[in-house]
Amino acid sequence: MKTDPRIDDYIEKAGSFAQPILRHLRMLWQQALPEGEEGVKWGMPHVMMGGRNVAGMAAFKAHCAMIIHPESSTAEGMGQLGKIRALEDLPADRELVVRLQQAAGAVKAGRKPAAKPKPAIPMPDDFATALDRAEGARQAWDGFTDAQRRDYLAWIIGAKREATRAKRIATACEWIGEGKKRNWKYENC
């Protein structure tokens, strides 16, 4: 593996609790990805394949973190492993090696983590009624993507005053009836 001396400096500057954790993580990625190259991205040590991030690590005041880039994170704190305060907080070495190798395979194949679906915004009754009354608006609305509908709904429910909401509903129904997306003015910028 092509190593980066800046990572040695990063580890030396980290807190005394963090140094053994960072050294261990580095040893694991060197073991898992001998063809990888080290670098510093966003001020954090990373291992890359062909210039694309596979994994990174970071030290904070009271914990460390490890980011495995193609994986999505549900852990508390940064990264997929949560807050790492001691070597005992890490999964088994073999598990991490396998995860790093899988991540490298995903990076080589160009796969990215599945985007988390955005929560649905419920249709307000007053907006639904207005859509049904506006000529062609309901048909255009039904042809919009979820993201395009979400743009309109967020705009409408984001109004703080009732007068603003009513004006936005009227404008939205007019634009939707013409088949226009919420930010139609900026499509050709």
Order of alpha helices (4+ residues) and beta strands (2+ residues): alpha-alpha-beta-beta-beta-beta-alpha-alpha-alpha-alpha-alpha
